[in-house]
Structures are given as C-alpha cells and as structure tokens.
Amino acid sequence: MKADVLKLLLQSHAEGDESSFRRAALQLASAESVAGHVRIADEIRAIIAKMPPTSTRKHGAVVDIAVPRGEIADILEGGHRDERLRDIVLRPEVEETLKRLLSENRARARLERFGVAPRRRLLFHGAPGCGKTLAAAVLAGEMGLPLMTVRFDALFSRFLGATAVQLRAIFAEMPRRPGVYLFDEFDSVAKARGDAQDVGEMNRVVTAFLQLVDADQSGSILVAATNHVELLDRAVFRRFDVIVPFDKPTADQIAVLMKMRLSTVGFPDEAAARLSTQAVGWSFADVARACDDAVRTMALDDRDEISERDVVVALDGLKQRNIPAFT
C-alpha cells in the first residue's frame, strides 16, 4: 500500500495537483502510524499543515482522505479526530490500559520483530454516556488515525444474507484504509445465538462476524462498544484482546470533568469539588450537559465568567427533566 501512495505522491506532484498531493500525504501518514512509526507520521502531518492553502479554482477544496467514499460510505462514516487523552476522564486502571494499548500500537514494528503483535481488538462495555465512544475517538486521535464508525441503520438489510455481505465489506476496508473501526451498540451485531426471539439470519450475522475477526490481519484497531454486555454471544469474548469496563464517574471524577469544561470561564476548583457530590450516579455525558447548560446561561446574561449558581441551576434543571438516569 505504501508503494501505491508514493506513486500517487509523485504523480500528483508531476501534474501539479495539490489536492491529490495532500490526500496522498495524509494517507502516507496514516500508513506510518499503523506501522508504529508515530513520530514520522506526526512529522508528515506537521509538514502538510505548513503547506500553503490549496487553490480551489483549479482542483477544488481539500477533501479528508479518511472519509469513506463509494459504496462503503453507506455503512461507514468517519474522519480524523482531534481528541486526546487530556480530553477524557477515566479511572486510573482504564487510563493505564489505554496508554499501554497506544504504546503497543505505536511500537508495532518493534513488537513484530519479536514475533508478537500489538493488541488491537478491544471490547468496551458499561452504562450509556460513560466514555466508550469518546475513548475510541481518543485512541484514533492519539494514533493519528481516522475513526470509522459503523452505521447500523445501513448495515442491517431486509434482504436475506445481505448484512453478512456488508460486514465483509467493512473488514475488507480495514487493511485498505487503516483506522480505528468502531462497532457501537455492538450487542445488535453479536447478540447471543439461540435466542428464541431471533430469526436464523441473526445467527448467521454473529457467525460471519466471528469468522471475519479471526481472519483479520490488518493493522487497524477494532473497537466494539456495548451498553449490554450480558446480551453478547459467549464466543465473542475470546475474540477480543482486551475487555475494558466503563463505569459511572465517582465524585472526584465528576469534579475533574467540571474543572475541564468550566475552568476557562472562571469556575473555581473548590466549587467543582463541592457540587460534584450532587451529580453522583450520573453519567459523564449528563454532567457535561449540565456544564454546557450553565455556560449557555452565562453567555445569555452577557457575562464572561460563570457563577456557582449557574451550575447549581443547571444541575437542578437536568434532574427535573425526568431523564431515566435520575428516576
């Protein structure tokens, strides 16, 4: 694949096609990331960032090469992500797991010299809004790879056997377009076989997925995320290298998230520590929503700094909306 990218680089340069040159350079950076050459990939992207803007009159706007195109675009959506580890709040053991996985995948070439490969098949499970999808985006951002999310509304077809065909198309894309491939709501794909309420088609989908995972030799990272780990077929678990639980945040983690989202608008750390106890039992997403509501109140009042009352009102308001998490 790298040879094809290099040929495209030379061809686009010879033809003066700046847009194609940029896209090929980004593809080369992704290939280097997958190979474990993260520093080289970052240097390539830094060089691209310094290039003058592409002329839209001759070749059109620059298109993110990570965005799926063609038939696969119906079942995959994605692109490069900016999220980093600093943007997510995790339990210490989960953070260490993610850092280790990043280290392994960045050192892919070195590991393979000793006959081992980085762990790249990950199962994230836990309550909704507790960071599973964000963690996948962080992995993609840290690795400099696109995040490719499977669209289940397009994946499942009313035509018998078509869903397994769609799955094969996704796995065929993984070596061609290195990235972090996210199967969110994974229980809809890998539900336990033998369920009396399911037709035989779902059993075939689970079997197809297991076979495709076993055959996958790409360098892409596969992340499956589910809110209902108890529904998964038992054979699924041994296909994953790492199983990571995502729990609801503690009071300390809630305080950290409040500081992260509100420190730029003058919210003191002591207030975050005091108010964090009011949101124990909430998800990270719920806490983030309350913080955003507080910032909206501040902005509408034409203020540049947030008050503790803004946050208290936002927390109380979220509780009163009869959200299932609070009932």
C-alpha positions in Angstrom: 0.0 0.0 0.0 2.8 2.4 0.8 4.3 1.9 -2.7 0.9 2.9 -4.2 0.8 6.0 -2.0 4.3 7.0 -3.0 3.4 6.6 -6.7 0.4 8.8 -6.2 2.5 11.4 -4.5 4.9 11.6 -7.4 2.2 11.5 -10.0 0.2 14.3 -8.3 3.3 16.4 -7.9 4.3 15.9 -11.5 0.7 17.0 -12.6 0.7 19.9 -10.2 -2.4 18.5 -8.4 -2.0 20.0 -5.0 -5.2 18.5 -3.6 -4.3 14.9 -4.6 -0.8 15.5 -3.2 -2.2 16.5 0.2 -4.6 13.5 0.3 -1.8 11.1 -0.6 0.5 12.6 2.0 -2.2 12.1 4.7 -2.7 8.5 3.6 1.1 8.0 3.9 0.9 9.5 7.5 -1.8 7.0 8.4 0.2 4.1 7.0 3.2 5.1 9.1 1.0 5.3 12.2 -0.3 1.8 11.7 3.3 0.6 11.1 4.2 2.0 14.5 6.2 5.0 13.2 4.1 7.6 15.0 6.9 10.2 15.2 7.3 10.0 11.4 3.6 10.3 10.9 3.4 13.4 13.1 6.3 15.0 11.2 4.5 14.3 7.9 1.3 15.9 9.2 3.3 18.9 10.6 4.8 19.4 7.1 1.3 19.2 5.5 0.0 21.8 8.0 2.7 24.2 6.9 1.8 23.9 3.2 0.0 26.9 1.7 -3.7 26.5 1.1 -4.7 24.5 -2.0 -6.1 26.5 -4.8 -9.8 25.8 -5.0 -10.0 27.3 -8.5 -8.0 24.5 -10.1 -8.6 21.4 -8.1 -11.5 22.2 -5.6 -11.4 22.1 -1.8 -9.2 19.7 0.1 -11.1 16.5 1.0 -10.3 14.5 4.1 -9.0 11.2 2.7 -10.2 9.5 5.8 -13.9 10.0 4.8 -15.3 6.8 3.3 -16.4 7.0 -0.3 -18.2 4.8 -2.8 -20.5 2.0 -1.7 -18.7 1.7 1.7 -19.8 5.3 2.6 -23.3 3.9 3.1 -22.2 1.8 6.1 -19.2 3.7 7.4 -18.8 7.3 8.5 -15.7 9.0 9.9 -12.7 11.1 9.6 -9.6 12.3 11.5 -10.3 13.2 15.2 -8.7 15.8 17.5 -9.5 14.2 20.8 -6.5 13.3 23.0 -6.1 11.6 26.4 -6.3 15.1 28.1 -9.9 15.3 26.8 -11.3 12.3 28.7 -11.7 11.5 32.4 -11.0 7.8 33.2 -10.5 5.6 36.1 -6.7 5.1 36.7 -6.7 1.5 35.7 -8.6 2.2 32.4 -6.3 5.1 31.6 -3.3 2.9 32.1 -4.8 0.2 29.9 -5.4 2.8 27.1 -1.9 4.2 27.4 -0.5 0.7 27.2 -2.5 -0.1 24.1 -1.3 3.1 22.5 2.3 2.3 23.3 1.9 -1.2 21.8 0.4 0.1 18.6 3.0 2.8 18.3 5.7 0.2 18.6 4.1 -2.2 16.2 7.2 -2.7 14.1 9.4 -3.4 17.1 6.9 -5.9 18.5 6.7 -7.8 15.3 10.4 -8.2 15.2 9.9 -10.5 18.2 7.0 -12.4 16.7 4.2 -10.6 18.6 1.6 -8.1 17.6 0.0 -5.2 19.4 -3.4 -5.8 21.0 -5.9 -4.1 18.7 -9.3 -5.9 19.3 -11.0 -4.1 22.1 -14.4 -4.5 23.8 -15.7 -1.5 25.8 -18.7 -2.1 27.9 -20.6 0.0 30.5 -23.6 2.3 31.1 -24.5 4.8 28.4 -22.7 8.1 28.5 -19.7 6.8 30.4 -17.0 7.4 27.8 -16.9 4.4 25.5 -17.3 6.3 22.2 -15.1 9.1 23.4 -12.4 6.6 24.3 -12.5 5.2 20.8 -12.1 8.8 19.4 -9.2 9.4 21.8 -7.4 6.2 20.5 -7.9 7.5 16.9 -6.7 11.0 17.8 -3.6 9.8 19.7 -2.7 7.4 16.9 -3.3 9.9 14.1 -5.8 7.5 12.5 -9.4 8.2 11.3 -12.3 7.0 13.4 -14.6 4.8 11.3 -18.0 4.3 12.9 -20.3 1.5 11.6 -23.8 2.8 10.7 -26.0 0.1 11.9 -29.1 1.6 10.3 -27.4 0.9 6.9 -25.7 -2.3 7.9 -28.8 -4.3 8.6 -30.7 -5.1 5.5 -34.1 -6.6 4.9 -32.6 -8.8 2.2 -31.6 -12.3 3.5 -27.8 -12.6 3.7 -27.0 -9.0 2.8 -25.9 -8.0 6.4 -23.1 -10.5 6.3 -22.0 -9.2 2.9 -22.0 -5.7 4.4 -19.8 -6.9 7.3 -17.3 -8.4 4.9 -17.1 -5.1 3.0 -16.2 -3.4 6.3 -13.5 -5.9 7.1 -12.2 -5.7 3.5 -11.8 -1.9 4.0 -9.7 -2.2 7.2 -6.4 -3.1 5.5 -7.0 -0.6 2.7 -7.9 2.3 5.0 -6.1 2.0 8.3 -8.1 3.4 11.2 -10.0 2.8 14.4 -13.2 0.9 13.5 -16.0 1.4 16.0 -18.8 -1.0 16.2 -21.1 0.9 18.6 -24.2 -0.8 20.1 -22.3 -4.0 19.4 -24.9 -6.2 21.0 -27.1 -5.6 17.9 -24.4 -7.5 15.9 -23.2 -10.1 18.3 -26.3 -11.0 20.3 -26.2 -14.5 21.8 -27.2 -17.1 19.3 -30.1 -19.4 20.1 -32.3 -16.5 21.3 -35.9 -17.7 20.7 -36.9 -14.3 19.6 -34.3 -14.1 16.8 -34.6 -15.5 13.3 -31.8 -17.5 11.8 -30.4 -14.5 9.9 -29.1 -13.0 13.2 -27.3 -16.3 14.0 -25.6 -16.1 10.6 -24.5 -12.5 11.2 -22.9 -13.4 14.5 -21.1 -16.4 12.9 -20.0 -14.2 10.0 -18.6 -11.6 12.4 -16.6 -14.2 14.4 -15.1 -15.6 11.1 -14.2 -12.2 9.9 -12.5 -11.2 13.1 -10.5 -14.5 13.1 -9.3 -13.8 9.5 -8.5 -10.1 10.0 -4.8 -9.5 9.5 -5.0 -5.7 9.1 -3.2 -3.2 11.3 -6.5 -1.4 12.1 -7.8 -1.2 15.6 -11.2 -2.7 16.1 -13.4 -1.3 19.0 -16.7 -2.8 19.9 -18.8 -0.9 22.4 -22.0 -2.0 24.2 -24.3 -1.0 27.0 -25.5 -4.6 27.4 -22.5 -6.9 27.7 -24.8 -9.6 29.1 -26.5 -10.0 25.8 -23.3 -10.9 23.8 -22.7 -14.3 22.5 -20.2 -16.1 24.7 -18.0 -16.9 21.7 -17.4 -13.2 21.1 -15.4 -12.6 24.2 -12.3 -14.7 23.4 -12.0 -12.8 20.0 -11.0 -9.6 21.9 -7.6 -8.9 23.2 -8.8 -6.5 25.9 -12.1 -6.1 27.6 -12.5 -2.7 29.3 -15.3 -1.7 31.7 -16.5 1.9 31.7 -18.3 2.8 35.0 -20.2 5.8 36.1 -17.9 8.5 37.5 -17.1 9.0 41.1 -17.5 12.3 42.8 -13.8 13.0 42.3 -14.1 12.3 38.6 -17.1 14.5 38.3 -15.1 17.3 39.9 -12.3 16.8 37.3 -14.8 16.9 34.5 -16.4 20.1 35.8 -12.9 21.7 36.0 -12.1 20.5 32.5 -15.2 22.0 31.0 -15.6 25.2 33.1 -12.1 26.3 34.1 -11.9 28.6 31.0 -14.9 30.5 32.2 -13.7 31.2 35.7 -15.2 28.3 37.7 -13.1 27.7 40.8 -11.8 24.2 41.7 -13.3 24.4 45.2 -16.8 24.9 43.7 -16.4 21.9 41.4 -15.4 19.8 44.4 -18.5 21.0 46.4 -21.0 20.5 43.6 -19.7 17.2 42.3 -21.5 15.3 45.1 -24.8 16.4 43.6 -24.2 14.5 40.4 -23.0 11.2 41.9 -24.8 8.4 39.9 -24.9 10.5 36.7 -23.0 9.6 33.6 -20.2 11.7 32.2 -22.5 12.8 29.4 -25.1 14.1 31.9 -22.5 16.1 33.8 -21.2 17.5 30.6 -24.7 18.5 29.5 -25.3 20.4 32.8 -22.0 22.2 32.4 -22.9 23.3 28.9 -26.3 24.5 30.1 -24.6 26.6 32.8 -22.3 28.2 30.1 -25.4 29.0 28.0 -26.9 30.8 30.9 -23.7 32.8 31.5 -23.5 33.7 27.8 -27.2 34.8 27.6 -26.7 37.0 30.6 -23.8 38.7 28.7 -21.2 37.6 31.3 -17.6 36.3 30.7 -17.4 34.4 34.0 -19.6 31.6 35.3 -21.1 31.6 38.7 -21.7 28.7 41.1 -25.4 29.4 40.9 -25.3 28.9 37.1 -24.1 25.4 37.7 -26.5 24.6 40.6 -29.4 25.7 38.5 -28.2 23.6 35.5 -27.8 20.5 37.7 -31.3 21.0 39.3 -32.8 21.6 35.8 -31.4 18.4 34.5 -32.8 16.4 37.4 -36.3 17.9 36.8 -36.4 16.8 33.1 -37.3 13.2 34.1 -34.3 11.8 32.5 -34.2 8.0 33.2 -30.8 8.2 34.9 -32.4 10.2 37.7 -35.6 8.2 38.2 
